[in-house]
Amino acid sequence: MTIEYRLETPDDYRETENMIREAFWNVYCPGCFEHFMLHQIRQSSAFIESLDFVAVKDGRIIGNVISVQSYIEGDDGQKHTVLSLGPIGVLPAFQRTGVGRRLIELMRQQAVRMGYKAILLCGDPAYYSKNGFEPAEKYSIRTKDNKFAAALQILWLRNPNDKELAGRYFENEIYEFDSQEASLFDRQFPTKEKISGTPTQKRFDEVVAMQKDYF
């Protein structure tokens, strides 16, 4: 399977948003908001164009990964800049073929060249552990609410120095959005059925609930 991996261009934006919508539809909630999130990221100062990659097959975009700057409020009193990964999506027909893994690796290589220390995300450990991510708890990294969360994971871009990033992780505020505004944005796309109670939605709820207090 011949697939081209390259940086996204503005001409790709709407096609990529539609692809992300297809990739996430009914996965974590009825419908999805990830395509709106992607749209918002590109309109903000958080957007890092050199970390925005697409996978293309036969002229069609089948995958995308993007990252933005976030930070950790360290226990050492310092503010540490890190990257937040996502959204990352692959069309359902091409999932489990290595496309997502290759996109993450391309972004990782570029982030290393840019001097970043680490990439963090909130996702299912069962998937992301296969892509080099580790539990953030291992390095005493907590949520902004000061909790250890199974979903919070880290990919080091250089050898970790034990607890050098220990502290509370604050995702970029671009990930916080108005759901009503997102629903209005979704009306620009073809109508799709929203389904509740899917296995992936149930798994998402389980992973989100896997939290414990930091002592």
C-alpha positions as CSV (number, residue, x, y, z in Angstrom):
1,M,0.0,0.0,0.0
2,T,1.7,3.2,-1.2
3,I,1.0,6.1,1.1
4,E,2.5,9.6,0.9
5,Y,3.2,11.4,4.2
6,R,3.7,15.2,4.1
7,L,2.9,18.4,5.8
8,E,-0.7,19.6,5.5
9,T,-1.4,22.8,3.4
10,P,-4.3,25.2,3.6
11,D,-5.8,23.7,0.5
12,D,-6.2,20.5,2.5
13,Y,-8.0,21.9,5.5
14,R,-11.6,21.1,4.7
15,E,-10.8,17.7,3.3
16,T,-8.9,16.9,6.5
17,E,-11.7,18.2,8.7
18,N,-14.1,15.9,6.9
19,M,-11.7,13.0,7.3
20,I,-11.3,13.6,11.0
21,R,-15.1,13.8,11.3
22,E,-15.4,10.4,9.6
23,A,-12.6,8.9,11.8
24,F,-14.2,10.1,15.1
25,W,-17.9,9.9,14.4
26,N,-19.7,8.1,17.3
27,V,-16.4,7.0,18.7
28,Y,-16.2,8.9,22.0
29,C,-19.7,10.4,22.0
30,P,-22.7,10.6,19.8
31,G,-21.4,12.4,16.7
32,C,-18.1,14.1,17.4
33,F,-16.3,17.4,18.0
34,E,-12.8,16.6,16.8
35,H,-13.2,18.2,13.4
36,F,-14.3,21.5,15.1
37,M,-11.3,21.2,17.5
38,L,-9.0,20.9,14.5
39,H,-10.6,23.9,12.8
40,Q,-10.2,26.0,16.0
41,I,-6.5,25.0,16.4
42,R,-5.7,26.2,12.9
43,Q,-7.2,29.6,13.7
44,S,-5.2,30.1,16.9
45,S,-1.6,31.1,17.8
46,A,-1.3,27.5,19.2
47,F,-1.1,26.1,15.7
48,I,2.4,24.7,14.8
49,E,2.3,24.2,11.1
50,S,5.5,22.1,11.1
51,L,3.9,19.5,13.3
52,D,0.8,19.1,11.1
53,F,1.1,16.0,8.9
54,V,-1.3,14.2,6.6
55,A,-1.3,10.7,5.0
56,V,-2.4,10.6,1.4
57,K,-3.4,7.6,-0.7
58,D,-4.4,8.0,-4.4
59,G,-4.8,11.8,-3.9
60,R,-7.1,11.3,-0.9
61,I,-6.3,12.3,2.7
62,I,-6.7,9.3,4.9
63,G,-5.0,10.5,8.1
64,N,-3.8,13.5,10.1
65,V,-1.9,14.4,13.2
66,I,-1.4,17.7,14.8
67,S,0.1,19.1,18.1
68,V,0.1,22.3,20.0
69,Q,2.1,23.8,22.9
70,S,0.9,23.2,26.4
71,Y,2.8,23.3,29.7
72,I,3.4,21.6,33.0
73,E,3.4,23.6,36.2
74,G,6.3,21.8,37.8
75,D,6.8,20.9,41.4
76,D,10.2,22.6,41.0
77,G,8.4,25.9,40.6
78,Q,9.2,26.1,36.9
79,K,6.8,26.2,33.9
80,H,7.8,23.5,31.4
81,T,6.7,23.8,27.8
82,V,5.5,20.5,26.3
83,L,3.5,19.4,23.3
84,S,-0.1,18.1,23.4
85,L,-0.9,15.6,20.7
86,G,-4.2,15.6,18.9
87,P,-6.5,15.2,17.4
88,I,-5.0,12.3,15.4
89,G,-7.3,10.4,13.1
90,V,-7.3,7.9,10.3
91,L,-10.2,6.9,8.1
92,P,-11.9,3.8,9.4
93,A,-10.9,1.8,6.3
94,F,-7.2,2.4,7.0
95,Q,-7.2,2.0,10.7
96,R,-5.0,-0.8,12.2
97,T,-2.7,-0.6,9.1
98,G,0.1,1.5,10.7
99,V,-0.9,4.8,9.3
100,G,-1.5,6.4,12.7
101,R,1.8,5.0,14.0
102,R,3.7,6.5,11.1
103,L,2.1,9.9,11.6
104,I,3.1,9.9,15.2
105,E,6.6,8.9,14.4
106,L,7.0,11.7,11.8
107,M,5.7,14.3,14.3
108,R,8.0,12.9,17.0
109,Q,11.0,13.2,14.7
110,Q,10.2,16.8,13.8
111,A,9.4,17.7,17.5
112,V,12.9,16.3,18.5
113,R,14.5,18.6,15.8
114,M,12.6,21.5,17.2
115,G,13.9,20.9,20.7
116,Y,10.8,19.8,22.6
117,K,11.2,17.6,25.7
118,A,8.0,15.5,25.5
119,I,4.5,15.0,24.0
120,L,1.5,14.3,26.2
121,L,-2.0,13.3,25.5
122,C,-5.2,11.9,27.1
123,G,-6.2,8.7,25.4
124,D,-6.6,4.9,25.7
125,P,-3.4,3.4,27.1
126,A,-4.2,0.1,25.3
127,Y,-3.6,2.0,22.0
128,Y,-1.0,4.6,22.7
129,S,1.3,2.3,24.7
130,K,2.0,0.6,21.4
131,N,3.3,3.9,20.1
132,G,5.9,4.5,22.7
133,F,3.7,6.4,25.3
134,E,4.1,5.7,29.0
135,P,1.8,6.4,32.0
136,A,2.5,10.0,33.0
137,E,2.0,8.9,36.6
138,K,5.4,7.1,36.3
139,Y,7.0,10.5,36.2
140,S,4.7,12.1,38.8
141,I,2.8,14.1,36.2
142,R,-0.8,14.8,37.1
143,T,-3.9,16.5,35.6
144,K,-4.5,20.2,36.3
145,D,-6.9,19.0,39.0
146,N,-3.8,17.3,40.7
147,K,-4.9,13.7,40.0
148,F,-3.2,10.8,38.4
149,A,-5.1,9.7,35.4
150,A,-4.7,6.5,33.4
151,A,-5.6,8.4,30.2
152,L,-2.7,10.9,30.7
153,Q,0.4,9.6,28.9
154,I,3.8,10.9,27.9
155,L,6.1,10.2,25.0
156,W,9.6,11.4,25.8
157,L,11.6,13.1,23.0
158,R,14.9,12.5,24.7
159,N,16.1,10.4,27.7
160,P,13.9,11.3,30.7
161,N,15.6,12.7,33.8
162,D,13.4,10.9,36.3
163,K,11.0,13.4,37.7
164,E,12.1,16.6,35.9
165,L,8.6,17.2,34.6
166,A,6.8,16.2,37.7
167,G,3.8,18.5,38.3
168,R,0.4,19.4,37.0
169,Y,-0.2,19.2,33.2
170,F,-2.3,22.0,31.6
171,E,-3.5,21.3,28.1
172,N,-3.6,24.3,25.8
173,E,-6.9,26.2,26.3
174,I,-7.7,25.7,22.6
175,Y,-9.0,22.2,23.6
176,E,-11.7,23.8,25.6
177,F,-14.6,24.8,23.3
178,D,-18.3,25.6,23.3
179,S,-20.3,22.5,22.3
180,Q,-23.1,24.6,20.8
181,E,-20.6,26.4,18.6
182,A,-19.2,23.0,17.6
183,S,-22.6,21.7,16.7
184,L,-23.2,24.7,14.5
185,F,-19.9,24.1,12.7
186,D,-20.9,20.5,12.1
187,R,-24.0,21.6,10.1
188,Q,-21.6,22.5,7.3
189,F,-21.0,18.8,6.7
190,P,-23.3,16.0,5.4
191,T,-25.9,14.8,7.9
192,K,-24.9,11.6,9.8
193,E,-26.7,9.5,12.4
194,K,-25.6,10.0,16.0
195,I,-25.5,6.8,18.0
196,S,-25.2,6.4,21.8
197,G,-23.8,3.5,23.8
198,T,-21.2,2.2,21.4
199,P,-18.4,0.0,22.8
200,T,-15.8,2.7,22.2
201,Q,-17.9,5.2,24.1
202,K,-18.2,2.8,27.0
203,R,-14.4,2.3,26.9
204,F,-13.9,6.0,26.9
205,D,-16.0,6.5,30.0
206,E,-14.1,3.7,31.7
207,V,-10.7,5.2,30.9
208,V,-11.8,8.7,32.0
209,A,-12.9,7.3,35.3
210,M,-9.5,5.8,36.0
211,Q,-8.2,8.5,38.3
212,K,-6.8,8.7,41.8
213,D,-5.7,11.5,44.1
214,Y,-2.2,12.7,44.3
215,F,-0.7,12.4,47.8
